[in-house]
Amino acid sequence: MNDLTTPSAAGRERIKHTFDALKLNHQVALIPYLMAGFPKPEMTVALMHAAVQSGANVIELGVPFSDPMADGPVIQKAGEKALALGVDLAQVLQMVKEFRATDSTTPVVLMGYANPIEHYEGRLGEGAFVTDASACGVDGLLVVDYPPEECVSLSESLKAHGMDLIFLLAPTSTTERMATVARVASGYVYYVSLRGITGAAHLDTQAVDRMLPIIREHVSIPVGVGFGIRNEESARAVAKVADAVVIGTRLIEILQEGALDEAGERLKGFLNKIRLALDAPR
């Protein structure tokens, strides 16, 4: 991607600054997940802005992939549709660049799998993805199938380019795994509150309450919680113990529940309710 111009990466730390500001205000971060290219590629940037206007603090932008092992059927089908419309990693980076043209403060985290990154670098050379992602204004990377034990050099490269490497933790994560993640992760960690894939309906908030103190014994950066959060009640329950609430599957459902030209308004209406629930006096 030779047409990119690189913003100042050194000291950018948009994710850290966002969480620091929220902590000062005793607020919890709202992190919506959007699939890049869904429901249509030309809508993605507008939906990102709509999320921010509705109180989102960080945007997780999914990179479409043909074999997403951790995604449930709703997100998987959204990715398949985006792929069918020709969306690849290069286009995702351009979407972030377009978003950055009018929003220089909201962190954007790319969430996906190793294959698109490796394919990108296979075409453009080793290190091309990190360089180009930074140039477009990406703030963090969450690669589901990158084990933390093998990510020390990637973490260092991302930090050198002003980006964070984010990892998943799960109910099955051992304390050894938590300690390993803590050594390479930055920005925040994403606690998957359910066993299984995205989109599961049951959220055991008591289990989340028990697990987060254990995670915090090993991880000093903020902890976001996702999977199974579908409404104000579940978001508020998680917000009592988490630093961030991540919502994905329910947003994808909302985007496809009615007319496409009203998708942005439906998204804003839902996220406004979640934001109000998170900010209500406890």
C-alpha positions in Angstrom: 0.0 0.0 0.0 2.3 2.6 -1.3 -0.2 5.5 -1.1 -0.3 5.6 2.7 0.9 8.5 4.7 2.0 7.6 8.2 0.6 9.6 11.2 2.9 10.1 14.2 3.0 6.6 15.7 5.4 7.4 18.6 3.5 7.9 21.8 0.1 7.6 20.0 -1.4 5.2 22.6 -5.0 6.0 21.8 -6.2 2.9 23.7 -4.3 3.8 26.9 -5.4 7.4 26.8 -9.1 6.3 26.3 -9.0 3.9 29.2 -7.2 6.4 31.4 -9.8 9.1 30.7 -12.7 6.7 31.4 -11.2 5.6 34.7 -10.9 9.2 35.8 -14.6 9.6 35.1 -15.5 6.3 36.7 -16.8 5.0 33.3 -16.7 1.7 31.6 -15.6 1.4 27.9 -18.2 0.5 25.4 -16.6 -1.5 22.6 -18.8 -2.5 19.6 -17.7 -5.1 17.1 -18.4 -4.5 13.5 -17.6 -6.8 10.6 -15.7 -4.8 7.9 -17.7 -4.9 4.7 -21.0 -5.9 6.3 -23.8 -5.4 5.4 -22.1 -3.5 2.5 -18.5 -2.3 2.2 -19.6 1.3 1.5 -21.5 1.4 4.9 -18.6 0.4 7.2 -17.1 3.8 7.8 -20.5 5.4 8.4 -21.4 2.7 10.9 -18.1 3.2 12.7 -18.9 6.9 13.1 -22.5 6.1 14.1 -21.1 3.9 16.9 -18.9 6.6 18.2 -21.7 9.1 18.1 -23.7 6.7 20.3 -21.0 6.5 23.0 -18.6 3.8 21.7 -15.1 4.3 23.1 -13.2 1.8 21.0 -14.2 0.1 17.7 -13.3 -3.5 17.1 -13.4 -4.1 13.3 -13.6 -7.6 12.2 -11.4 -8.8 9.3 -13.4 -11.2 7.1 -12.0 -14.7 6.9 -13.3 -17.9 5.4 -12.7 -20.2 8.4 -13.3 -18.2 11.6 -13.1 -20.9 14.3 -14.2 -18.8 17.2 -17.1 -17.1 15.5 -20.7 -18.2 15.8 -23.1 -18.4 12.8 -24.2 -14.8 12.9 -20.7 -13.3 12.6 -19.5 -16.1 10.4 -22.3 -15.4 7.9 -21.5 -11.6 8.0 -17.9 -12.4 7.2 -18.9 -14.7 4.4 -21.0 -11.9 2.9 -18.2 -9.4 3.2 -15.8 -11.8 1.4 -18.4 -12.4 -1.3 -18.4 -8.6 -1.8 -14.7 -8.6 -2.3 -13.5 -7.3 1.0 -10.0 -8.2 2.0 -7.4 -7.0 4.5 -6.2 -4.2 2.2 -9.7 -2.8 1.9 -10.2 -3.1 5.7 -7.1 -0.9 6.2 -8.4 1.6 3.7 -11.7 1.8 5.7 -9.7 2.6 8.8 -7.8 5.3 6.9 -11.1 6.8 5.7 -12.4 6.7 9.3 -9.3 8.5 10.5 -9.8 11.4 8.1 -12.5 12.7 10.4 -11.9 10.9 13.7 -8.4 11.1 15.1 -9.1 10.0 18.6 -11.3 6.9 18.7 -9.1 3.7 18.9 -9.7 1.1 16.2 -8.7 -2.6 16.9 -8.6 -5.1 14.1 -9.9 -8.5 15.1 -9.4 -11.6 13.0 -7.2 -14.5 12.2 -3.6 -15.1 11.1 -4.3 -16.2 7.5 -5.3 -12.8 6.1 -2.2 -11.2 7.6 0.1 -13.9 6.3 -1.5 -13.6 2.9 -1.1 -9.8 2.9 2.6 -10.1 3.8 3.1 -12.9 1.3 2.1 -10.4 -1.4 3.7 -7.2 0.0 6.6 -8.5 2.0 7.5 -9.3 5.6 6.5 -6.5 8.0 4.2 -4.8 5.4 1.1 -5.3 7.5 2.4 -3.7 10.6 3.7 -0.7 8.7 0.6 -0.3 6.7 -1.8 -0.8 9.6 0.0 1.9 11.6 0.0 4.2 8.6 -3.8 3.8 8.3 -4.4 4.6 12.0 -5.0 1.2 13.4 -4.4 1.1 17.2 -4.5 -2.5 18.1 -4.5 -6.1 16.8 -6.4 -9.1 18.1 -5.5 -12.3 16.2 -7.5 -15.2 17.6 -5.1 -17.9 16.5 -1.8 -16.3 17.4 -0.5 -17.9 20.6 1.1 -15.4 23.0 4.2 -17.6 23.4 5.1 -16.9 19.7 4.2 -13.2 19.7 7.0 -11.4 21.5 8.6 -10.0 18.3 5.2 -9.1 16.9 4.3 -7.3 20.1 7.5 -5.3 20.0 7.0 -4.4 16.3 3.5 -3.2 17.0 4.5 -1.1 20.0 7.3 0.4 17.9 4.6 1.5 15.4 2.2 2.8 18.1 -0.1 -0.2 18.3 -1.2 -2.7 20.9 -1.4 -6.5 20.8 -4.5 -7.7 22.4 -5.3 -11.3 23.5 -8.2 -13.4 24.5 -8.6 -15.1 27.9 -11.3 -17.6 28.6 -13.0 -19.4 31.5 -10.6 -22.3 30.8 -7.4 -20.1 30.9 -4.9 -21.2 33.4 -2.9 -18.8 35.6 0.1 -19.7 33.6 -1.7 -18.6 30.4 -2.7 -15.4 32.1 0.9 -14.7 33.1 2.1 -15.4 29.6 -0.5 -13.1 28.1 0.5 -10.4 30.6 4.1 -10.4 29.3 3.2 -9.6 25.7 -0.3 -7.9 25.8 -0.9 -4.2 25.9 -3.9 -2.0 25.5 -6.4 -4.3 27.1 -7.2 -8.0 27.3 -10.5 -9.5 26.1 -12.1 -12.0 28.5 -14.4 -14.4 26.6 -17.1 -14.9 29.2 -18.5 -18.1 27.7 -17.1 -21.4 26.6 -17.6 -21.9 22.9 -18.3 -19.5 20.0 -19.6 -16.0 19.7 -23.3 -15.5 19.9 -24.2 -17.9 22.7 -27.2 -16.7 24.6 -26.4 -17.6 28.2 -24.2 -15.3 30.2 -23.2 -16.3 33.7 -22.4 -13.0 35.3 -21.5 -14.7 38.6 -18.8 -16.6 36.9 -17.5 -13.4 35.4 -17.5 -11.9 38.9 -15.3 -14.8 40.1 -12.9 -14.8 37.2 -12.0 -11.2 36.8 -10.2 -10.8 40.2 -8.1 -13.9 39.3 -7.2 -12.3 35.9 -6.2 -9.0 37.6 -3.8 -10.8 39.8 -1.7 -11.4 36.7 -2.8 -8.7 34.2 -2.3 -5.1 35.0 -4.0 -3.6 31.9 -7.7 -3.1 31.5 -10.0 -6.2 31.1 -12.9 -6.1 28.6 -15.6 -8.8 28.7 -17.5 -10.0 25.7 -19.6 -13.0 24.3 -23.2 -13.2 25.5 -23.8 -9.5 26.1 -27.1 -8.7 24.3 -29.0 -6.0 26.2 -28.8 -3.3 28.8 -29.2 -5.7 31.7 -26.3 -8.0 30.7 -24.1 -5.0 29.8 -24.7 -3.3 33.2 -24.1 -6.6 35.1 -20.7 -7.0 33.4 -19.8 -3.4 33.8 -19.9 -3.8 37.6 -16.6 -5.7 37.4 -15.1 -5.1 33.9 -13.2 -2.2 32.4 -15.0 -2.6 29.1 -18.1 -4.2 27.6 -17.7 -5.8 24.2 -20.8 -6.4 22.0 -20.7 -8.1 18.6 -23.3 -10.7 17.6 -26.3 -8.6 18.7 -25.0 -5.7 16.6 -24.7 -7.8 13.5 -28.3 -9.0 14.1 -29.5 -5.5 14.5 -27.9 -4.4 11.2 -29.7 -7.0 9.3 -33.1 -6.8 11.0 -34.6 -4.2 8.7 -34.0 -1.8 5.8 -30.3 -1.2 5.0 -30.8 2.5 4.8 -32.0 2.5 8.4 -29.2 0.3 9.7 -27.2 3.1 11.1 -30.1 4.5 13.1 -30.9 1.0 14.5 -27.3 0.7 15.6 -27.3 4.1 17.2 -30.6 3.4 19.0 -29.2 0.2 20.5 -25.8 1.6 21.5 -27.4 4.7 23.0 -29.4 2.4 25.4 -26.3 0.4 26.3 -24.3 3.6 27.0 -27.0 4.9 29.2 -27.1 1.6 31.1 -23.3 1.7 31.6 -23.4 5.3 32.8 -26.4 5.0 35.1 -25.6 5.5 38.9 -24.6 2.2 40.5 
